[in-house]
Amino acid sequence: MAEQADKLHKKIINAWCLYDWGNSAFSTTVEAAVLPVYFASVVAADLPGNTATVYWGYAAAFALLVSALLAPILGSIADYTGSKKRLLAWFAGVGIIATAVLFLVDRGDWQLALGCIIVGSIGFAGAAIFYDSLLPHIAGPDEIDYVSSKGYALGYLGGGLLLAVNIAMIQLLPGTLGARLSFLSVALWWGAFTVPLLRRVPEPAANTAGIGVGVNPVKAGFTRLGQTFRHLRRYRQLFLFLVAFWLYNDGIGTIIKMATIYGAEIGIGQLDLIGALLMTQFVGIPFSLLFGKFGSRIGTKRAIMLGLAWYTLISIAGYFMAVAWHFWALAFAVGMVQGGTQALSRSLFGRMAPKARSAEFFGFYDVSSKFAGIAGPAIFALVGQLTGSSRLSIVSLIIFFIGGILLLTRVREDEGIRVADEENRAAQAVAVA
């Protein structure tokens, strides 16, 4: 019996991680590597100056704003109704369809391209709330860092493998066909690797505590949010971490979203831009897992802070980037810490979030992440618009990393974990009764 339970547990973990394998193709091919370059060099090539970069930044900011506004209430509804997987499927479906429509985008279709990336990004971000919220339900305290890191490592591998195929298509097929087929391949890849999670990962029980059964889900969601805000002092460490995460993840997300279009602006070729980001994917695989082990040795919070210090150096070096090998070197440096800092952030938050309200709290996590994504690309775009160049934009990101480090020093994670454990025990007592 114990052996069978262990095998089932491993299957659930692997199914959860495979979603990272699937949806990471959207991050790599659509958000980071192919679409930004395709947008700047083909779709919006007729726009003057650095207008394509500016429009891209504003579109990213708008998509993240919508995602951030929806996240908390969607999380509360998912907890109350026990519908994390159903909502994940719905948002992933929206993102997949929008990504497939990018196949139709060609020269001059910059409005359609921006519309697709906005809708696709909202679907991607919405599904991520419910995906992340399943983590504390499937992984125990002693394995949550490893499972989160494994998800990121598989995400790098899956996204990187498909990006390699897409680069080959772009090189071998005529005109814009290769790039457009790469967007269609992302939609199919994302959809296929969503299926194992929907089939194997169990849906956590609905949490109607404090509200009762039969209440309208939207009303129940707002009621639950009100209860959370009335007890903010109880979750002080959790929300302090969220503010820190908001700051430093702003810098991380902006580097991911704006790196290739910044490189294209300063004259680095498309093959170098996409090739360097492909290398980042494969560098991220071992470093994500190593970073997880490193965090278990020196402490999760300390490992995150070390990664942020490394990001600060990367932002400063980005100002001096001038030739292709500079971009390759910085891409390698990013791959060393990108997955690790994000995986450990997710697992640390998962420890401090009560399981019965995991979707609600990961909704706040997503808000913190997405509001970070609003400020970063918007500031990047604004600085570039005011100066006529994006070199100072990349340097401006250090304020987010340094601010995040300073706030993290004030987070007492042991206190946050203690509060979550107390609430988990109370919820179990109610369920038994």
N, C-alpha and C positions, 0 to 999 in steps of 0.2 A: 504493500500500500504506500509506504513512504517513497519507494523508488518511482512508482507511478505518479505520485503527487509531484515529485521533483521534476520528472519529465514534462508533466503538464505545465508546471511553473516556467520551465525553460522555453516551452513553446509559446507561452503568453508573452514572455519577455522578448523573444525573437520577433513575434508578430508586431509588438509595439515598436520595436526598433526599426522594422522594415518600413514603417510609415516615414521615418526620417530618411531612409534610403530613397523612397519614392518622391517625397515632396521637395527634397533638397535639389532636385533637378530644376525646379522653378527658380530657386535662389541662384544657382550657378549659371544656367543657360539664359534664363529670361531676365532676372534682375541684375546680375553681375557681369556676365561675359559677353554674350552674343547680342542681345537686344539693345543695350546701351550703345554699342559700337555701330550696329546696324541702323539704329535710330539717327545717330549723329552723322554717319557717312552716307546713308542712302535715303531713309525716309524723310528726314528733315534737312537734307543737304542744301536745299534752296533757301533756308532761313539764314538771315545775316549774322555775322560775328559768332558770339558764343550763345546765341539764342537757344539752340538745341539743348545745351547744358542747363541753361536756366529753366526752360520749360520742363525738362526731365526732373530737376530738383523740386519744382513746385508740384508736379504731378505726384511724386513720391510722398511729399508732405501732406497733400490732400487725402491720399488713400489712407495714410496712417492716422490722420485726424478722424476719419469716419470709423476706422477700426477701433480706435481708442474710445470713442463715444459709445459704441455698441458693447464693448467687452464686458464691463461689470454686470450690466443687466442680463446679458446672455449667460454669463457664468452663474448668476443667481437662479435663473430659470432652469438651467441644466441640473443644478443641484436639487432643486425642489421637485422637478419632474422625473429625475433619473434618466436624462436624455443626452448625456455627453456624446455617445457614439452617433446618435441620430443627427445631432447638430453638427458634429464633425463631418459626417457624410454630406450634409447639405452644403456647408461652406466649401468643402473640398470640391464638390461638384460644380459650384459656381466658378471657382478658380480654374478648374480644368477646362470648362467650356470657353472661358475668356482667353485662356492660353491657346486653345485650338484655333480660335478666330484669328489670332495673329498670323496664321498661315496666309491670310488674304491681304496682309499689309505690304505695300510696295512703295516706291518713290512718290513722295507728295502726300501720302496718307498719314500724316503725323497726328491729325486729330483722332483717327481710329486707333492708332498705336497707343496714344496716351489714354484713351478710353479703356482699351483692353488691359493695359498695365495697371490702371487704377482698380478696375473690377477684379482682375486676377489677384492683385495684392491684397484686397479686402478679403477675398475667399481664402487665400493662403493664411493670412493673419487670423481670421476667425476660426479656421480649423485648428490652428496651433494652440488656441486657448484650451480646447477640449482634449487635444492630444497631450499637452503638458499636464493637464489636471488629472489624467489617468496615472501618471508616474507614481505618486505616493500610494496609490491603491495596489499597484502590482509589484513594488519594490520595498523591501524592509529597510530600516534605518542603516543596517550594516552593508547594504548593497546599492543604495540609491545613487551614490557617486559613480559607481561602476556602471550601472544601467544607464544613467544619463550620459556618461561619457561614451558608452558603447553606441548609443543612439546617434550622437554627433559623429563618431568615427564611421559608422555605416552610412550616415548622411554624406560625409565627404567621399566615401568610396562610390556610392551609388550615383551621386551627382557628378563626380569626376569621370566615371566610366561613360555615362551618357554624353557628357561634354566632349570627351575624346571622340566618340562616334560622330557627334555633331560637327566638330572641327573637320573631320575627314569629309563629311558631306559637303561642307562649305567649300573645301578645296577641290573636290572632284566634280561637283555638279555645276552646271552653267548658271551665270547671272545670279539672281537672288534666290533661286530655288533651294539651294542648300540651307541657307539661313532660315527660310520660311518652313522647310521641312523639319528643321531642328525644333521649332516651336511646337509643331504638331507632335513630335516625338516626346516632348516633355509632358504634354497632356496625356498621352497614352501611358507613359511610364508612371506618372503620378497616380493615375487611376488604377493601374494594375496592382501597385504595391500599397494601396489603401485597403484592398480586399482582405488580406490576412488579419489586419487589426479588427475590422468589422466582424469577421467570422470567429476569431479566437479570444480576443480580449473581453473579459466579462464586464458588463455594465454595472458600475457601483449602484448600490441601493439609493432610492430617492430619500432626500432629507426634508421632512415636513415639520421638524421640531420648531416650536414657537409660532407656527402659522396654522397648522392643521391641514387636513385633506380636503380636496374639492375646491380650493380657492383658485381663481383665474391665475394661470402661470405668470402673466406679466405683472399683475398686482402682487402676487407672492414674491416675485423677483425684487420689486421696488421695496416691499416690506422688509425683506431680508437685508437689502442694502441699508435701509434705515437703521435696522438693528445693529449692523456692523459699525456704522458711523457713530451710533450712540455709545459704543463700547471701544472706541478707538484707543483709549488709554491702555486697555488690556492687551492690544496688539501693537504696542508702541515699537518694539524691536523689529517686527515684521514690516511695518510701514516706514521705519527709518531705513531699513535695507532697501525698500522699494524706491525711496528718493535717491539713494546712492546708485542703485541700478539704473534709474532714470538718467542720471548724469553720465555714467561711464558707458552705458549701452548706446547712448546717443552717438558717441564717437565711434564705437565699433560698427554700428549700423550704417553710419554715413560713409565710412571707409569702404564697406562692402558695396554699397549702392553707387558710390560716385567715383570709385577708383579708375575704372576703365574709361569712363567718359572724360575724366580729368587727363588721363594719359593720352587719349586721342586728341584732346585740345592742344597739348604741348608737342604733338607731332610724332608720337610713338605709333608704330604700325599695328594693324589689326592682328596679325599673326602673333606678334610679341605680346600684345595685350591679352589675347585669349589664351595663348600658350602659358603665360606666367600664372594666370588664374587657374588653369588646369593643374599646374604644378602645385599651387596652394592647396588644392583639394587633396592631393596625395600626400603632401607634407602633413596635412592636418590629421590624417588617419592615425599614425603612430603617436603624434604629439598630443592628440586628444586623450588617448588612453594613458600615456605617460603623465600627462598633467593631472589626470584623476588620481593616479597612484601618488604623485608628488603632493597633492592636496591632502591625502590621508596621512602623510608623514609630517607635514609642517602645519596642517590645519587648512580647511577649505577657504576661509576668509583670507588668510595670508597668501595663499596661492593665487587667488583672484587679484589681490593688490599687486603682486609681482607681475602678473600679466598686464595690468594697467600701466605700470611703470614702463614696461617694454613698448606698449602702444604709444606712450608719450614720445619716446625716442623715434618711433616710426613716423609720427606726424611731423616732427622737426626735420627728419631726413627727407620727407616728401617735398619740402620746399625747394630742395636742391636738386630734385630729380630732373634730368635733362636728356638722357639717352636710354636706350632699351634695357641695357644690363642693370641700370638703376632700378627700373620697374621690376625686373626679375628678382633682384636682391630683396627689395621691400616686400614683394609677394611671398617670398620664402619666410621672411621675418613674421609676416602676418599669420602665415600658416602654423607657425610655432605656438601661437597663443590664442588664436581666434576661437577654435572649438573648445579648448580647455576652459577659458574664462566663461564662456557661455554655458557649458555643461555644468560646471561647478556652481554657477549662479543659480541655475535651475534646480539643482539638487539641494542647495542650501535653503532656497525658498521653500522647496517641497517639504523639508524637515520642519520648517516653522509654520506651515499652513495646516490647519485642522483638516483631516481627511473628509469629514462629512460635508465640508464646504469648500472642497478643493477647487471646483470650477469657478466659484465666486472669487476666491482669492487669486487664482491664476488669471481670472479676468482683470483684477487689479494689477497683477504682474504684467499682463499684456498691455494695459493702459500705460503703465510706467514705460514699457518698451516702446509703445507706439508714439507717446508724446515725446519721447526721446527722438524717435525717427522724424517727428515733425520739426523739431528745433534744429537738428543737425543738417539735413538737406536744405532747409530753408535758409539757415545762416550761411551754409556753403554757397548756395545760389546768390544770396544777397551780397555777400562779400565779393563774389566774382562779378556780379553785375555792377557794383560800385567801382571796382578797381579795373575792370576789363580783363582780368586774369584770375585764374583759380589758385595761384600759388599761395597767396595769403589765406585762402579758404582752408587749405589742408592744415596750415599751422594753427588756425583758430580752434581746431578740435582739441588741443591740449587742455583747454579749460575744463572740458568734460571729464577727461581722465584724472586730472589732478583733483578736481572737486569730488569725484567719486571715491578716490583713495582717502581723502580727508574725512568724508562721511562714513566710510566703512570702518574707520578706526573707532567710531562711536557706537557701532552695532554690537550688542551683547547676544551672540547667537545662542548661547546656552539658555538664557532667559526666554528667548523666543521659542526654542524647542520645548522647554518646560511647559509653557502656556498651551502649545499645540497638543502635547501629550495629555494634559489635564482635560482638554476639551474632547479629545478622542475617547478617553476613558468614560467621560460623562455620556457621550453619544452611544457608546456600547451598552452602558447601563440602561439607558432608555430603550434601546432596541430589544434587549433581553426582557425587560419588564413588559 
